[in-house]
Amino acid sequence: MLEKLKTNHENIEIKFEEENWFEILEYTEGGRVKKIRFGNLVIPGTEVRTIFGLKSANFNISVENENIKFTVIGYGHGVGMSQTGADSMAKEGKNYEDIIKHYYSGVEIIDV
C-alpha cells in the first residue's frame, strides 16, 4: 500500500503502529469518500480510487491482521448513469427516453 501511495507522493509518512494512521475526513453528498488522510497525507477519494484501481470512491477501509481491506460499493463516479449500461440498453433497441427513465426516476422529457 505504502509503495503505491509513494509513487505519487514521495514525502508520505505513515506510522502503521499508530491506531489512527488513516482516517476518512469527509464524504460527498452521495456518500463517496471526498477526503482521506494516510499519515501526513490528505488526498481526494477519487485519487485513492485511481491509485488502488477501485471501481468507485464509495469505499470503506479496514485493517485485518496485517492486511488492509477496501470494501467498495457500486461502480463509477456516482452521477447515476452507467455508460456501459446505457450502451447495452441502446444495443438492445432502447431509445434515449427509455434509458434516461431507467436511471432517473420521476423524470419527464418535454420539448422546449
BELWO-V142058 format. One record per pair of residues at least 4 apart in sequence whose ideal C-beta (glycine too) atoms are under 8 Angstrom apart, sorted by sequence separation. I is the first residue (numbers start at 0). J is the second residue. If there is no record, write none. Layout:
# BELWO-V142058
I|J ; I|J
This chain:
# BELWO-V142058
0|4 ; 1|5 ; 2|6 ; 4|8 ; 5|9 ; 16|20 ; 26|30 ; 27|31 ; 36|40 ; 42|46 ; 43|47 ; 44|48 ; 45|49 ; 46|50 ; 47|51 ; 48|52 ; 62|66 ; 73|77 ; 80|84 ; 81|85 ; 82|86 ; 83|87 ; 84|88 ; 85|89 ; 86|90 ; 87|91 ; 89|93 ; 93|97 ; 94|98 ; 95|99 ; 96|100 ; 97|101 ; 98|102 ; 99|103 ; 100|104 ; 15|20 ; 26|31 ; 27|32 ; 36|41 ; 37|42 ; 42|47 ; 48|53 ; 53|58 ; 62|67 ; 63|68 ; 80|85 ; 88|93 ; 93|98 ; 5|11 ; 14|20 ; 26|32 ; 27|33 ; 35|41 ; 47|53 ; 48|54 ; 61|67 ; 62|68 ; 75|81 ; 100|106 ; 4|11 ; 13|20 ; 25|32 ; 26|33 ; 34|41 ; 35|42 ; 48|55 ; 60|67 ; 61|68 ; 74|81 ; 99|106 ; 13|21 ; 25|33 ; 34|42 ; 35|43 ; 48|56 ; 60|68 ; 93|101 ; 100|108 ; 4|13 ; 23|32 ; 24|33 ; 25|34 ; 34|43 ; 35|44 ; 47|56 ; 60|69 ; 61|70 ; 88|97 ; 89|98 ; 99|108 ; 1|11 ; 24|34 ; 33|43 ; 34|44 ; 48|58 ; 59|69 ; 60|70 ; 88|98 ; 23|34 ; 24|35 ; 33|44 ; 45|56 ; 47|58 ; 58|69 ; 59|70 ; 1|13 ; 23|35 ; 24|36 ; 32|44 ; 35|47 ; 44|56 ; 58|70 ; 96|108 ; 22|35 ; 31|44 ; 43|56 ; 58|71 ; 85|98 ; 88|101 ; 21|35 ; 22|36 ; 44|58 ; 57|71 ; 58|72 ; 21|36 ; 32|47 ; 57|72 ; 21|37 ; 53|69 ; 55|71 ; 57|73 ; 20|37 ; 21|38 ; 24|41 ; 27|44 ; 54|71 ; 55|72 ; 85|102 ; 20|38 ; 51|69 ; 53|71 ; 55|73 ; 80|98 ; 84|102 ; 54|73 ; 55|74 ; 80|99 ; 54|74 ; 55|75 ; 56|76 ; 57|77 ; 23|44 ; 54|75 ; 55|76 ; 56|77 ; 81|102 ; 55|77 ; 80|102 ; 79|102 ; 80|103 ; 13|37 ; 14|38 ; 31|55 ; 32|56 ; 79|103 ; 13|38 ; 31|56 ; 32|57 ; 35|60 ; 11|37 ; 12|38 ; 13|39 ; 31|57 ; 32|58 ; 11|38 ; 12|39 ; 30|57 ; 11|39 ; 12|40 ; 29|57 ; 10|39 ; 11|40 ; 27|56 ; 10|40 ; 8|40 ; 4|37 ; 8|42 ; 4|40 ; 23|59 ; 23|60 ; 7|46 ; 21|60 ; 7|50 ; 6|50 ; 4|50 ; 31|77 ; 3|50 ; 30|77 ; 3|51 ; 29|77 ; 27|77 ; 0|51 ; 0|67
